[in-house]
Amino acid sequence: MESGPAIFAGTAFTLFGFSLLLWTAVRVRLRQPVAEGAHPVVGPFLSLLIGTAALGGGIWYLGYA
């Protein structure tokens, strides 16, 4: 009964983290801004940091499901 919410949360975090990392990589490769009005170095850095944290959290949740 407890594994259902953990699987849902793990899947959501993993998909979000993967999507954010993929989107950031495409934007950086095309030399387009990652965040409107953000510094060209700070925007991708924070996006990569948050994407990695979400992906890691999702994998952690799925490991305990």
Steps between C-alpha positions, in 0.01 A plus 500: 500500500785740575687426179232656275569862598876436497484362148288795384732757664811324373367488146394865508834620637697283258305619197525864607874477569573322172285744301662803662850367433413419138337840444797681654747305287309586181476870591871521586600314183293740287648796694155621606418640844387245757308751712365835388698783659746270680878519472626273217708294746273499806186388314642175359687428823188526715297306247757219497517502880122477541467239224770284656341531845156405363640206305697379802199539727282306259750217477526497880121480535482216248775317686291494816168420331 
